[in-house]
Amino acid sequence: MSWYRWSGDDLELALRVQPRAPKDAFLGPRGDHYRVAIKAPPVEGKANAALRRFLAEAFGVAPARVTLIGGEQARYKRVRIEDPRIVPIALEPPTPGT
């Protein structure tokens, strides 16, 4: 899957975010991105903040441990989740010792 990669214990995701959705939800993979719906509108960073909170809760980490590493002003984004405690979507676990 090209939409995620493990970097040690951290997880990096390539996302396509749909703002102004009826509810926050994981929609599933499509090509080299994973689709995510967010209720917040894409104005003044509201959708990015909502995305970070949604991912933090879903992966069992604090919002400060979810970093936007690309695509701040775009629907296509890259995020890093530091040492996720929960993996709510189908992924291969990190290889021990990497």
DSSP file (Angstrom, degrees, kcal/mol; ACC not computed):
  #  RESIDUE AA STRUCTURE BP1 BP2  ACC     N-H-->O    O-->H-N    N-H-->O    O-->H-N    TCO  KAPPA ALPHA  PHI   PSI    X-CA   Y-CA   Z-CA
    1    1 A M    >         0   0    0      0, 0.0     3,-0.6     0, 0.0    31,-0.1   0.000 360.0 360.0 360.0 125.8    0.0    0.0    0.0
    2    2 A S  T 3   +     0   0    0     29,-0.3    30,-0.1     1,-0.2     3,-0.0   0.493 360.0  76.0 -90.0  -1.8    1.5    3.3   -1.0
    3    3 A W  T 3  S+     0   0    0     28,-0.2    11,-3.0    30,-0.1     2,-0.3   0.488 101.3  32.6 -89.9  -2.1   -0.8    5.4    1.2
    4    4 A Y  E <   +A   13   0A   0     -3,-0.6     2,-0.3     9,-0.2     9,-0.2  -0.990  58.4 178.3-146.1 157.3    1.0    4.6    4.4
    5    5 A R  E     -A   12   0A   0      7,-2.0     7,-2.9    -2,-0.3     2,-0.4  -0.967  25.4-127.0-155.4 146.8    4.4    3.8    5.7
    6    6 A W  E     -A   11   0A   0     -2,-0.3     2,-0.5     5,-0.2     5,-0.2  -0.777  14.6-169.9 -91.8 136.5    6.0    3.0    9.0
    7    7 A S  E >   -A   10   0A   0      3,-3.1     3,-1.8    -2,-0.4     2,-0.4  -0.834  69.9 -59.9-123.4  88.8    9.0    5.1   10.1
    8    8 A G  T 3  S-     0   0    0     -2,-0.5    90,-0.1    90,-0.3    87,-0.1  -0.619 119.1 -20.9  67.0-125.1   10.1    3.2   13.2
    9    9 A D  T 3  S+     0   0    0     -2,-0.4    -1,-0.3    -3,-0.1     2,-0.2   0.495 122.6  94.8 -90.6  -5.1    7.1    3.4   15.5
   10   10 A D  E <   -A    7   0A   0     -3,-1.8    -3,-3.1    73,-0.2     2,-0.5  -0.601  65.5-143.4 -89.8 149.3    5.6    6.4   13.7
   11   11 A L  E     -AB   6  81A   0     70,-2.6    70,-3.2    -2,-0.2     2,-0.5  -0.940   8.2-161.7-114.6 130.6    3.0    6.1   11.0
   12   12 A E  E     -AB   5  80A   0     -7,-2.9    -7,-2.0    -2,-0.5     2,-0.4  -0.949  11.4-168.2-112.1 131.4    2.8    8.3    8.0
   13   13 A L  E     -AB   4  79A   0     66,-2.5    66,-2.2    -2,-0.5     2,-0.6  -0.932  19.5-146.5-120.8 141.2   -0.4    8.5    6.0
   14   14 A A  E     - B   0  78A   0    -11,-3.0    20,-2.4    -2,-0.4     2,-0.3  -0.943  35.2-176.1-101.0 118.0   -1.2   10.0    2.6
   15   15 A L  E     -cB  34  77A   0     62,-3.3    62,-2.6    -2,-0.6     2,-0.5  -0.828  32.4-152.5-119.4 151.8   -4.8   11.3    2.9
   16   16 A R  E     -cB  35  76A   0     18,-2.0    20,-2.4    -2,-0.3     2,-0.4  -0.984  28.8-153.8-116.5 115.4   -7.4   12.8    0.7
   17   17 A V  E     -c   36   0A   0     58,-3.0    20,-0.2    -2,-0.5    18,-0.1  -0.770  11.4-159.5 -99.3 130.7   -9.6   14.9    3.0
   18   18 A Q  E     -c   37   0A   0     18,-2.9    20,-2.7    -2,-0.4     3,-0.4  -0.902  18.7-160.0-105.4 101.9  -13.3   15.7    2.2
   19   19 A P        +     0   0    0      0, 0.0    20,-0.2     0, 0.0    21,-0.1  -0.284  68.5  34.6 -77.0 169.3  -14.3   18.7    4.3
   20   20 A R  S    S+     0   0    0     20,-2.0    19,-0.3    18,-0.2    20,-0.1   0.823  82.9 157.9  56.7  35.7  -17.9   19.7    5.1
   21   21 A A        -     0   0    0     17,-2.4    -1,-0.2    -3,-0.4     3,-0.1  -0.442  57.0-111.0 -83.5 161.8  -18.9   16.0    5.3
   22   22 A P  S    S-     0   0    0      0, 0.0     2,-0.3     0, 0.0    -1,-0.1   0.826  97.1  -2.4 -62.3 -30.9  -22.0   14.9    7.2
   23   23 A K  S    S-     0   0    0     15,-0.1     2,-0.4     2,-0.0    14,-0.0  -0.986  81.5 -94.2-155.0 158.9  -19.7   13.2    9.8
   24   24 A D        +     0   0    0     -2,-0.3     2,-0.3    14,-0.1    14,-0.2  -0.643  63.9 144.2 -74.0 128.9  -16.0   12.6   10.6
   25   25 A A  E     -D   37   0A   0     12,-2.2    12,-3.1    -2,-0.4     2,-0.5  -0.991  55.8-111.1-164.3 153.1  -15.1    9.1    9.1
   26   26 A F  E     -D   36   0A   0     -2,-0.3    10,-0.2    10,-0.2     9,-0.0  -0.816  30.0-175.3 -84.1 128.6  -12.6    6.9    7.5
   27   27 A L  E     -     0   0A   0      8,-2.8     9,-0.2    -2,-0.5    -1,-0.1   0.683  40.6-104.6-101.6 -22.1  -13.9    6.2    3.9
   28   28 A G  E     -D   35   0A   0      7,-1.2     7,-2.9     2,-0.0    -1,-0.2  -0.437  42.5 -50.4 120.5 165.9  -11.3    3.8    2.7
   29   29 A P  E     +D   34   0A   0      0, 0.0     2,-0.3     0, 0.0     5,-0.2  -0.413  40.9 179.7 -75.5 149.4   -8.3    3.6    0.4
   30   30 A R  E >   -D   33   0A   0      3,-3.1     3,-1.5    -2,-0.1     2,-0.2  -0.834  60.8 -52.6-148.6 108.9   -8.3    4.8   -3.2
   31   31 A G  T 3  S-     0   0    0     -2,-0.3   -29,-0.3     1,-0.2   -28,-0.2  -0.428 121.9 -13.4  63.0-125.1   -5.1    4.5   -5.2
   32   32 A D  T 3  S+     0   0    0     -2,-0.2     2,-0.3   -30,-0.1    -1,-0.2   0.137 127.9  64.7-100.0  21.0   -2.2    6.0   -3.3
   33   33 A H  E <  S- D   0  30A   0     -3,-1.5    -3,-3.1   -20,-0.0     2,-0.5  -0.963  71.4-132.8-137.0 156.4   -4.4    7.9   -0.7
   34   34 A Y  E     -cD  15  29A   0    -20,-2.4   -18,-2.0    -2,-0.3     2,-0.3  -0.947  30.1-129.8-106.9 129.2   -6.7    7.0    2.1
   35   35 A R  E     -cD  16  28A   0     -7,-2.9    -8,-2.8    -2,-0.5    -7,-1.2  -0.625  27.5-179.4 -86.0 134.0  -10.0    9.0    2.0
   36   36 A V  E     -cD  17  26A   0    -20,-2.4   -18,-2.9    -2,-0.3     2,-0.4  -0.997  16.3-146.8-132.6 135.0  -11.1   10.7    5.2
   37   37 A A  E     -cD  18  25A   0    -12,-3.1   -12,-2.2    -2,-0.4     2,-0.4  -0.858  15.2-173.2-102.4 137.2  -14.3   12.8    5.7
   38   38 A I        -     0   0    0    -20,-2.7   -17,-2.4    -2,-0.4   -18,-0.2  -0.996  22.0-147.3-130.7 134.2  -14.2   15.7    8.1
   39   39 A K  S    S+     0   0    0     -2,-0.4    -1,-0.1   -19,-0.3     8,-0.1   0.823  72.0  94.4 -68.3 -32.3  -17.3   17.8    9.2
   40   40 A A  S    S-     0   0    0      6,-0.2   -20,-2.0     7,-0.1   -19,-0.2  -0.215  80.0-113.6 -65.9 150.0  -15.3   21.1    9.5
   41   41 A P        -     0   0    0      0, 0.0     2,-1.5     0, 0.0     6,-0.7  -0.476  27.1-111.5 -79.2 155.8  -15.1   23.6    6.7
   42   42 A P  S    S+     0   0    0      0, 0.0     2,-0.4     0, 0.0     3,-0.1  -0.305  78.0 115.5 -84.7  54.6  -11.8   24.2    5.0
   43   43 A V  S >  S-     0   0    0     -2,-1.5     3,-2.3     1,-0.1     4,-0.2  -0.973  78.8  -7.2-126.5 140.0  -11.5   27.8    6.3
   44   44 A E  T 3  S-     0   0    0     -2,-0.4    -1,-0.1     1,-0.3     0, 0.0   0.787 123.2 -61.4  51.2  35.0   -8.9   29.3    8.7
   45   45 A G  T 3> S+     0   0    0     27,-0.1     4,-2.3    -3,-0.1    -1,-0.3   0.553 102.0 129.0  76.2   7.2   -7.4   25.9    9.4
   46   46 A K  H <> S+     0   0    0     -3,-2.3     4,-2.4     1,-0.2     5,-0.2   0.907  72.9  47.3 -63.9 -42.4  -10.6   24.5   10.9
   47   47 A A  H  > S+     0   0    0     -6,-0.7     4,-2.6     2,-0.2    -1,-0.2   0.898 112.1  50.4 -67.3 -39.2  -10.5   21.3    8.8
   48   48 A N  H  > S+     0   0    0      2,-0.2     4,-2.4     1,-0.2    -2,-0.2   0.922 112.4  46.7 -64.1 -43.1   -6.8   20.7    9.5
   49   49 A A  H  X S+     0   0    0     -4,-2.3     4,-2.2     2,-0.2    -2,-0.2   0.912 113.8  48.2 -64.5 -42.3   -7.4   21.1   13.3
   50   50 A A  H  X S+     0   0    0     -4,-2.4     4,-2.7     2,-0.2    -2,-0.2   0.888 110.4  52.3 -65.0 -38.8  -10.5   18.8   13.1
   51   51 A L  H  X S+     0   0    0     -4,-2.6     4,-2.9     2,-0.2     5,-0.3   0.931 109.2  49.2 -61.7 -46.1   -8.5   16.3   11.1
   52   52 A R  H  X S+     0   0    0     -4,-2.4     4,-2.4     1,-0.2    -2,-0.2   0.915 113.4  46.6 -60.7 -43.2   -5.7   16.2   13.7
   53   53 A R  H  X S+     0   0    0     -4,-2.2     4,-2.4     2,-0.2     5,-0.2   0.924 113.3  49.2 -64.7 -43.9   -8.3   15.8   16.5
   54   54 A F  H  X S+     0   0    0     -4,-2.7     4,-2.5     1,-0.2    -2,-0.2   0.936 114.5  44.1 -61.2 -47.9  -10.1   13.0   14.6
   55   55 A L  H  X S+     0   0    0     -4,-2.9     4,-2.6     2,-0.2    -1,-0.2   0.899 111.7  53.9 -65.4 -40.1   -6.9   11.1   13.9
   56   56 A A  H  X>S+     0   0    0     -4,-2.4     5,-2.4    -5,-0.3     4,-0.7   0.938 112.5  43.1 -60.0 -47.4   -5.6   11.6   17.4
   57   57 A E  H ><5S+     0   0    0     -4,-2.4     3,-0.7     1,-0.2    -2,-0.2   0.930 115.1  49.2 -64.7 -44.5   -8.7   10.1   18.9
   58   58 A A  H 3<5S+     0   0    0     -4,-2.5    -2,-0.2     1,-0.2    -1,-0.2   0.862 117.4  40.1 -64.0 -36.6   -8.9    7.2   16.3
   59   59 A F  H 3<5S-     0   0    0     -4,-2.6    27,-2.0    -5,-0.2    26,-1.8   0.399 112.0-116.2 -97.2   2.7   -5.2    6.3   16.8
   60   60 A G  T <<5S+     0   0    0     -4,-0.7     2,-0.3    -3,-0.7    -3,-0.2   0.846  73.5 115.1  72.0  35.9   -5.2    6.7   20.6
   61   61 A V  S   <S-     0   0    0     -5,-2.4    -1,-0.2    -6,-0.2    -2,-0.1  -0.840  71.6 -91.1-129.3 168.0   -2.7    9.6   20.8
   62   62 A A    >   -     0   0    0     -2,-0.3     3,-2.3     1,-0.1     4,-0.1  -0.493  39.2-114.9 -73.3 148.9   -2.7   13.2   21.9
   63   63 A P  G >  S+     0   0    0      0, 0.0     3,-1.7     0, 0.0    -1,-0.1   0.809 115.6  65.7 -55.8 -29.4   -3.4   15.7   19.2
   64   64 A A  G 3  S+     0   0    0      1,-0.3   -12,-0.0     3,-0.0    -2,-0.0   0.683  94.0  60.8 -66.1 -16.3    0.1   17.1   19.6
   65   65 A R  G <  S+     0   0    0     -3,-2.3    17,-2.6   -13,-0.1     2,-0.6   0.342  88.5  81.6 -93.9   5.9    1.4   13.7   18.3
   66   66 A V  E <   -E   81   0A   0     -3,-1.7     2,-0.4    15,-0.2    15,-0.2  -0.960  65.1-173.2-111.7 116.2   -0.4   14.2   15.0
   67   67 A T  E     -E   80   0A   0     13,-2.8    13,-2.8    -2,-0.6     2,-0.7  -0.925  24.2-137.5-117.3 131.8    1.7   16.3   12.6
   68   68 A L  E     +E   79   0A   0     -2,-0.4    11,-0.3    11,-0.2     3,-0.1  -0.777  26.5 174.0 -82.2 114.3    0.7   17.7    9.2
   69   69 A I  E     +     0   0A   0      9,-2.5     2,-0.3    -2,-0.7    10,-0.2   0.439  61.7   5.8-105.5  -0.7    3.8   17.2    7.1
   70   70 A G  E    S+E   78   0A   0      8,-1.2     8,-2.4     4,-0.1    -1,-0.3  -0.887 106.7  39.0-175.1 146.5    2.4   18.2    3.8
   71   71 A G    >   +     0   0    0     -2,-0.3     3,-1.8     6,-0.2    -2,-0.1   0.793  50.2 159.9  85.5  30.8   -0.6   19.6    2.1
   72   72 A E  T 3  S+     0   0    0      1,-0.3   -24,-0.1    -4,-0.1   -27,-0.1   0.843  82.5  32.4 -54.8 -36.7   -1.7   22.2    4.6
   73   73 A Q  T 3  S+     0   0    0      3,-0.1    -1,-0.3   -25,-0.0     2,-0.3   0.218 114.0  74.9-104.7  13.5   -3.8   24.1    2.0
   74   74 A A  S <  S-     0   0    0     -3,-1.8   -57,-0.1     2,-0.2    -4,-0.1  -0.769  79.6-123.2-124.3 165.5   -4.8   21.1   -0.1
   75   75 A R  S    S+     0   0    0     -2,-0.3   -58,-3.0   -59,-0.1     2,-0.6   0.789 100.0  72.9 -75.3 -28.6   -7.2   18.2    0.1
   76   76 A Y  E    S+B   16   0A   0    -60,-0.2     2,-0.3   -62,-0.0   -60,-0.2  -0.797  72.1 170.1 -89.9 121.9   -4.3   15.8   -0.4
   77   77 A K  E     -B   15   0A   0    -62,-2.6   -62,-3.3    -2,-0.6     2,-0.4  -0.895  31.6-145.0-133.0 156.7   -2.3   15.7    2.9
   78   78 A R  E     -BE  14  70A   0     -8,-2.4    -9,-2.5    -2,-0.3    -8,-1.2  -0.994  24.8-178.1-119.7 131.4    0.5   13.8    4.5
   79   79 A V  E     -BE  13  68A   0    -66,-2.2   -66,-2.5    -2,-0.4     2,-0.4  -0.938  18.2-147.1-128.7 152.2    0.4   13.3    8.3
   80   80 A R  E     -BE  12  67A   0    -13,-2.8   -13,-2.8    -2,-0.3     2,-0.6  -0.975   7.8-163.0-117.4 131.6    2.6   11.7   10.8
   81   81 A I  E     -BE  11  66A   0    -70,-3.2   -70,-2.6    -2,-0.4     2,-0.5  -0.965  20.2-134.1-114.9 116.3    1.2    9.9   13.9
   82   82 A E  S    S-     0   0    0    -17,-2.6   -72,-0.2    -2,-0.6   -17,-0.1  -0.582  72.6 -29.3 -76.7 120.2    3.8    9.4   16.6
   83   83 A D  S    S-     0   0    0     -2,-0.5    -1,-0.2     1,-0.1   -73,-0.2   0.875  79.0-143.6  43.8  63.8    3.7    5.9   18.1
   84   84 A P        -     0   0    0      0, 0.0   -24,-0.2     0, 0.0    -1,-0.1  -0.276  13.1-160.2 -59.5 139.9   -0.1    5.1   17.5
   85   85 A R  S    S+     0   0    0    -26,-1.8     2,-0.3     1,-0.2   -25,-0.2   0.723  79.2  32.7 -89.4 -26.7   -1.6    3.1   20.4
   86   86 A I        -     0   0    0    -27,-2.0    -1,-0.2     0, 0.0   -25,-0.0  -0.960  64.4-155.5-129.4 145.0   -4.6    1.9   18.2
   87   87 A V        +     0   0    0     -2,-0.3     4,-0.2     1,-0.1   -28,-0.1  -0.864  13.9 178.8-122.3  97.1   -4.7    1.2   14.5
   88   88 A P        +     0   0    0      0, 0.0     2,-0.3     0, 0.0    -1,-0.1   0.536  63.9  55.6 -79.4  -5.9   -8.4    1.7   13.4
   89   89 A I  S    S-     0   0    0    -61,-0.0     2,-0.6     0, 0.0     0, 0.0  -0.874 102.6 -84.0-124.0 159.2   -7.8    0.9    9.7
   90   90 A A        +     0   0    0     -2,-0.3     2,-0.3     2,-0.0     0, 0.0  -0.470  65.6 145.5 -69.7 111.8   -6.3   -2.2    8.1
   91   91 A L        -     0   0    0     -2,-0.6    -4,-0.0    -4,-0.2     0, 0.0  -0.957  53.1-107.9-138.9 156.7   -2.5   -1.8    8.1
   92   92 A E        -     0   0    0     -2,-0.3     3,-0.1     1,-0.1   -86,-0.0  -0.745  45.7-115.5 -79.8 134.9    0.5   -4.1    8.4
   93   93 A P        -     0   0    0      0, 0.0   -87,-0.1     0, 0.0    -1,-0.1  -0.247  39.4 -86.6 -66.3 160.4    2.1   -3.5   11.8
   94   94 A P        -     0   0    0      0, 0.0   -85,-0.1     0, 0.0     3,-0.0  -0.347  45.4-106.5 -65.4 150.1    5.7   -2.1   11.9
   95   95 A T    >   -     0   0    0    -87,-0.1     3,-1.6    -3,-0.1   -87,-0.1  -0.660  42.6-106.9 -76.1 126.9    8.5   -4.6   11.6
   96   96 A P  T 3  S+     0   0    0      0, 0.0    -1,-0.1     0, 0.0   -88,-0.0  -0.245 102.0  22.9 -56.1 139.3   10.1   -5.0   15.1
   97   97 A G  T 3         0   0    0     -3,-0.0    -2,-0.0     1,-0.0     0, 0.0   0.528 360.0 360.0  84.3   6.4   13.5   -3.4   15.3
   98   98 A T    <         0   0    0     -3,-1.6   -90,-0.3   -90,-0.1   -89,-0.1   0.443 360.0 360.0-100.1 360.0   13.1   -0.9   12.5
